[in-house]
C-alpha cells in the first residue's frame, strides 16, 4: 500500500496505475498544495537569468571552477537565501515545531524528498561530462539525511560570515552546485510545473540530443529519484481525490530522526 493523499510541497513516484502519469503531477496545480507557488518559481527564474548573464563572461568549464568575484559572491548569497526560503516553506506547510532552523533540521527533508538522489547536468558545460549531485553528502552511512552539509553550502556560510578570509570560496564551482541545489529543491516540490499563464500543452516527444530530462527553466537536465520504496510512493486517483475537502496530508517532521 502506498500513500493515499499527496503531502504538501512533496512530489514522489506513483504506484503504477492506468492514470499514474496524470496522478503524479496534476495535484501540483491545486492551490492548497503549496502557498504562493508561483512566487518561488519567479524567484528561481530571476536567479537563473542572472547566472546565464554571468556565463556570457565566464564560460562554465573546468578552467573556470576556481574563478571568484563579487558578482559570483552576490549570486551565491542570493541562491542560498532562496534555497533556505524553500526549505522553510516545506517545513512550515507540514508539521515542524523546531524554531531554530538550520541544516541539521533541513536534512530531514532529504528523508521525505530524496534530495540526495537527484542528479543534474549542465548542457552548456564546456568540458568532460560533469554529473552534479548537489545533496549527495546528505546520504550518510545511516541513510537519507544522516550525512554532512554540502560543500557549496559551507562555502556560502563561510564567505557570508568572513568575506575577508573566505572570499575565494565564492567561486564558479560552488555557484553552479548551489544553483543546481536550489533547482533540486524547487523540482522536488513542483516537478516541471512552471504555473505559466498560457494554456496547458501536450508534448508529443522529447529531445534525445541531451541526456536526462528537461528541468524547470530549461538550463539544466535532471534525473528524478527512482529509489522510492512502494510504501513511500503515492497511490491515489486524483480525479476522485480532487473532489474531497481535505486533499492533502502533512508530513510530521518532528517524528523524523536524522541523528
HELIX and SHEET records of a PDB file:
HELIX    1   1 UNK A   20  UNK A   23  1                                   4    
HELIX    2   2 UNK A   26  UNK A   29  5                                   4    
HELIX    3   3 UNK A   37  UNK A   54  1                                  18    
HELIX    4   4 UNK A   62  UNK A   64  5                                   3    
HELIX    5   5 UNK A   70  UNK A   92  1                                  23    
HELIX    6   6 UNK A  103  UNK A  106  1                                   4    
HELIX    7   7 UNK A  108  UNK A  113  1                                   6    
HELIX    8   8 UNK A  115  UNK A  117  5                                   3    
HELIX    9   9 UNK A  136  UNK A  138  5                                   3    
HELIX   10  10 UNK A  151  UNK A  161  1                                  11    
HELIX   11  11 UNK A  163  UNK A  166  1                                   4    
HELIX   12  12 UNK A  167  UNK A  169  5                                   3    
HELIX   13  13 UNK A  172  UNK A  190  1                                  19    
HELIX   14  14 UNK A  230  UNK A  232  5                                   3    
HELIX   15  15 UNK A  238  UNK A  241  1                                   4    
HELIX   16  16 UNK A  253  UNK A  255  5                                   3    
SHEET    1   A 2 UNK A   6  UNK A   7  0                                        
SHEET    2   A 2 UNK A 248  UNK A 249  1                                        
SHEET    1   B 3 UNK A 119  UNK A 122  0                                        
SHEET    2   B 3 UNK A 220  UNK A 223 -1                                        
SHEET    3   B 3 UNK A 213  UNK A 214 -1                                        
SHEET    1   C 2 UNK A 139  UNK A 140  0                                        
SHEET    2   C 2 UNK A 143  UNK A 144 -1                                        
END                                                                             
